[in-house]
Amino acid sequence: MRIRFKTFTREEAGLKQIDIAPLIDVVFQLLIFFMLTSSFLSVPGINVKLPKALTSEVIEHRNLTIVITSQNILYIDDKPIVLTDIENLIKKNKYDSVFIKADKDANLGSLVSIWDICKRNGIEKIGLATTSEE
């Protein structure tokens, strides 16, 4: 007894192969689609160089963010502000916490003044922005 195997002609054998050229086209189109529709994270605001710290933690909820630039200009919500206005703002809005982003070249006196204003107005949660040292 003989086992017979089916043999394919050249035309039939060509139909059994998968043409991947259209598949590559679709993959590239999907890649281009996702690249064009994806959004990139950009953080708006005042650009400051944060000092490095070995111990830092992420603050989940912060009510007021104050930025101190290297020229000792104070900002809240990208608007320049003076120390007396910060104290009035804190008294008026009853903030629970304050987050300070001070440039590493900023004057320490500005930072201490803001810290004192917060403590005088009963704010116990004061955070200072740093970057992790690597």
PAKEKOL-181857 format. One record per residue (C-alpha): residue number from 1; residue in three letters; z, x, y. Coordinates in pm, 1 decimal. Each point is the difference from the previous one (the first is absolute). Last residue first. Layout:
[NUM, "ala", [Z, X, Y]]
...
This chain:
[134, "glu", [4044.8, 2091.5, 6092.5]]
[133, "glu", [229.5, -127.8, 271.7]]
[132, "ser", [-4.8, -378.5, 21.3]]
[131, "thr", [-88.8, -145.3, 337.6]]
[130, "thr", [262.1, -127.2, 239.5]]
[129, "ala", [73.6, -323.1, 186.7]]
[128, "leu", [357.1, -57.0, 122.2]]
[127, "gly", [176.8, -324.2, -90.4]]
[126, "ile", [279.8, -176.4, 185.5]]
[125, "lys", [193.6, -273.2, -178.9]]
[124, "glu", [330.1, -51.7, 181.2]]
[123, "ile", [-130.4, -180.0, 307.9]]
[122, "gly", [298.6, -122.9, 200.6]]
[121, "asn", [-140.0, 32.3, 352.0]]
[120, "arg", [184.2, 322.0, 78.6]]
[119, "lys", [-128.1, 151.0, -327.5]]
[118, "cys", [-362.8, -77.6, 88.5]]
[117, "ile", [32.2, 139.7, 352.7]]
[116, "asp", [166.0, 312.7, -140.6]]
[115, "trp", [-286.7, 59.4, -247.4]]
[114, "ile", [-254.6, -50.3, 278.7]]
[113, "ser", [178.8, 259.2, 214.1]]
[112, "val", [29.3, 239.5, -296.5]]
[111, "leu", [-375.0, -18.5, -63.8]]
[110, "ser", [-84.0, 56.6, 365.4]]
[109, "gly", [239.0, 296.6, 15.4]]
[108, "leu", [-159.9, 162.3, -304.9]]
[107, "asn", [-315.1, 64.1, 202.8]]
[106, "ala", [-314.8, -61.1, -202.1]]
[105, "asp", [-174.0, 284.3, -186.9]]
[104, "lys", [68.9, -155.5, -342.5]]
[103, "asp", [-146.5, -326.6, 127.3]]
[102, "ala", [250.8, -283.6, -26.8]]
[101, "lys", [-62.0, -316.3, -201.6]]
[100, "ile", [318.3, -205.3, 39.2]]
[99, "phe", [69.1, -311.2, -211.6]]
[98, "val", [252.0, -246.9, 137.6]]
[97, "ser", [196.0, -257.8, -197.5]]
[96, "asp", [157.7, -341.9, 39.7]]
[95, "tyr", [-165.4, -80.7, 332.8]]
[94, "lys", [175.4, -242.9, 235.9]]
[93, "asn", [-312.5, -86.6, 204.1]]
[92, "lys", [143.2, 3.8, 355.7]]
[91, "lys", [251.2, 281.1, -44.9]]
[90, "ile", [-257.6, 221.4, -174.4]]
[89, "leu", [-263.8, -70.9, 266.1]]
[88, "asn", [244.9, 69.3, 284.7]]
[87, "glu", [96.1, 333.4, -158.1]]
[86, "ile", [-364.4, 92.6, -53.8]]
[85, "asp", [-80.9, -96.0, 360.7]]
[84, "thr", [265.6, 241.7, 123.5]]
[83, "leu", [-148.8, 279.3, -211.8]]
[82, "val", [-354.1, -33.7, 137.7]]
[81, "ile", [-303.2, -153.9, -175.2]]
[80, "pro", [-358.0, 97.5, -81.0]]
[79, "lys", [-192.4, -257.5, -204.4]]
[78, "asp", [-127.6, 71.5, -353.7]]
[77, "asp", [237.2, -263.4, -145.4]]
[76, "ile", [300.7, 183.0, 146.0]]
[75, "tyr", [-69.3, 338.5, 154.7]]
[74, "leu", [215.2, 272.0, 157.8]]
[73, "ile", [-158.2, 301.6, 171.0]]
[72, "asn", [183.6, 323.4, -75.1]]
[71, "gln", [-318.3, 214.4, 34.9]]
[70, "ser", [16.3, 68.5, -377.4]]
[69, "thr", [-8.0, -375.8, -52.8]]
[68, "ile", [298.3, -228.2, -68.0]]
[67, "val", [-83.4, -319.1, -191.4]]
[66, "ile", [240.5, -295.1, -28.0]]
[65, "thr", [-33.2, -246.4, -287.6]]
[64, "leu", [203.9, -321.3, 4.9]]
[63, "asn", [73.8, -237.2, -289.3]]
[62, "arg", [-19.4, 216.4, -305.5]]
[61, "his", [-25.6, -121.3, -357.2]]
[60, "glu", [-85.4, 208.4, -306.8]]
[59, "ile", [129.0, 335.6, 119.2]]
[58, "val", [-123.7, 278.4, -226.1]]
[57, "glu", [242.2, 282.2, -61.1]]
[56, "ser", [22.2, 360.8, 110.0]]
[55, "thr", [177.0, 311.4, -115.1]]
[54, "leu", [-186.4, 329.3, 21.9]]
[53, "ala", [-112.4, -58.4, 356.2]]
[52, "lys", [-315.7, 87.8, 195.6]]
[51, "pro", [-53.9, -78.5, 368.4]]
[50, "leu", [-254.1, -266.3, 97.6]]
[49, "lys", [-305.4, 98.1, 204.9]]
[48, "val", [-77.4, -297.3, 223.8]]
[47, "asn", [-312.8, -213.5, 42.6]]
[46, "ile", [73.8, -323.8, 184.6]]
[45, "gly", [-106.7, -311.2, -182.1]]
[44, "pro", [-236.1, -135.2, -258.1]]
[43, "val", [38.8, 92.8, -366.3]]
[42, "ser", [-331.6, 15.5, -174.7]]
[41, "leu", [-37.7, -103.9, -359.9]]
[40, "phe", [-360.2, -21.4, -110.3]]
[39, "ser", [-159.3, -329.8, -81.2]]
[38, "ser", [-231.4, -46.1, -294.1]]
[37, "thr", [-319.7, -197.7, 53.8]]
[36, "leu", [-238.2, 294.2, 36.9]]
[35, "met", [137.0, 206.2, -287.7]]
[34, "phe", [23.7, -306.0, -223.7]]
[33, "phe", [-363.1, -95.6, 60.7]]
[32, "ile", [-124.4, 359.1, -41.2]]
[31, "leu", [172.2, 28.5, -337.9]]
[30, "leu", [-130.8, -339.3, -109.5]]
[29, "gln", [-353.5, 102.7, 95.4]]
[28, "phe", [41.3, 328.4, -186.8]]
[27, "val", [117.7, -183.7, -312.9]]
[26, "val", [-290.1, -246.5, 21.7]]
[25, "asp", [-256.3, 279.0, 26.9]]
[24, "ile", [157.3, 187.8, -292.4]]
[23, "leu", [-22.0, -312.9, -215.2]]
[22, "pro", [-364.2, -48.4, 97.6]]
[21, "ala", [-77.9, 355.3, -124.9]]
[20, "ile", [199.6, -44.1, -322.7]]
[19, "asp", [-285.9, -118.5, -225.2]]
[18, "ile", [151.8, -79.4, -337.2]]
[17, "gln", [-198.1, 95.3, -307.7]]
[16, "lys", [-86.0, -261.4, -267.1]]
[15, "leu", [-328.2, -99.5, 166.5]]
[14, "gly", [-147.4, 345.0, -48.8]]
[13, "ala", [62.9, -14.3, -377.0]]
[12, "glu", [-204.2, -319.4, -27.7]]
[11, "glu", [-303.6, 159.3, 166.9]]
[10, "arg", [18.2, 316.9, -213.2]]
[9, "thr", [18.3, -199.6, -320.3]]
[8, "phe", [332.7, -56.7, -157.3]]
[7, "thr", [89.4, 66.6, -360.5]]
[6, "lys", [222.2, -234.9, -194.1]]
[5, "phe", [182.7, 171.9, -276.2]]
[4, "arg", [-74.3, -84.5, -361.8]]
[3, "ile", [247.7, 77.4, -268.0]]
[2, "arg", [-163.8, 76.1, -334.9]]
[1, "met", [101.6, -132.9, -338.7]]
